[in-house]
Amino acid sequence: MSTEDAIIELLEDLCPGVDFKSCTTLIDDRRIDSLTMIALVADLEDKFEVDIPAVEIVADNFNSAAAIAGMIDRLVEEDLD
């Protein structure tokens, strides 16, 4: 399973009914609210065993499943270095 697919599963559990595969405005269109964001960050940290610093919690990193996957892959890679 790809990082993006795993993230889509997490998102679907938190916020059913959104097309996470194609949506690129999750934050901008408020499909993810602040409480969901807190839960999502905690779920991502648990699932991928990575710490997401507060500076990474910006719309550019969370507007789409692909953007979240890119951030997670980058953070995991940085942890390996």
C-alpha positions in Angstrom: 0.0 0.0 0.0 1.4 3.4 -0.9 1.7 6.2 1.5 -1.0 8.1 -0.2 -3.4 5.2 -0.1 -2.8 4.8 3.6 -3.5 8.5 4.1 -6.7 8.3 2.2 -7.9 5.5 4.5 -7.1 7.6 7.5 -8.9 10.6 6.0 -12.0 8.5 5.0 -12.3 7.3 8.6 -12.1 10.9 9.9 -14.2 12.6 7.3 -16.4 10.2 5.2 -18.0 11.4 2.0 -15.1 13.4 0.5 -13.3 12.3 -2.7 -9.8 12.4 -1.2 -8.2 11.0 -4.4 -8.9 14.1 -6.4 -9.6 16.9 -3.9 -6.8 19.5 -3.8 -8.5 22.0 -1.5 -9.0 20.1 1.8 -8.0 23.0 4.0 -8.9 25.9 1.6 -12.5 24.5 1.3 -12.6 23.6 5.0 -13.2 19.9 4.4 -10.8 19.3 7.2 -11.6 21.4 10.3 -9.3 22.2 13.2 -10.5 19.2 15.3 -10.1 16.8 12.4 -6.7 18.2 11.8 -5.6 17.4 15.3 -6.9 13.9 15.0 -5.3 13.5 11.6 -1.9 14.7 12.7 -2.0 12.2 15.7 -3.1 9.4 13.4 -0.3 10.2 10.8 2.3 10.3 13.6 1.1 6.9 14.9 0.8 5.3 11.5 4.1 6.4 10.0 6.1 6.6 13.3 7.1 10.2 12.6 6.9 13.5 14.4 5.1 16.3 12.5 6.6 19.6 13.7 4.1 22.5 14.1 5.9 24.4 11.2 4.8 21.6 8.8 1.1 22.0 9.7 0.3 24.5 6.9 -2.3 24.4 4.1 0.2 23.5 1.4 1.1 20.3 3.2 -2.6 19.3 4.0 -4.6 20.5 1.0 -4.6 17.0 -0.7 -3.8 13.4 0.1 -0.8 13.7 -2.3 0.6 16.7 -0.5 0.2 14.9 2.9 2.0 11.9 1.4 4.8 14.1 0.1 5.3 15.6 3.5 5.2 12.2 5.3 7.7 10.7 2.8 10.0 13.7 3.3 9.8 13.5 7.1 10.4 9.8 7.1 13.4 10.2 4.8 14.8 13.0 7.1 14.4 10.6 10.1 16.5 8.0 8.3 19.3 10.4 7.6 
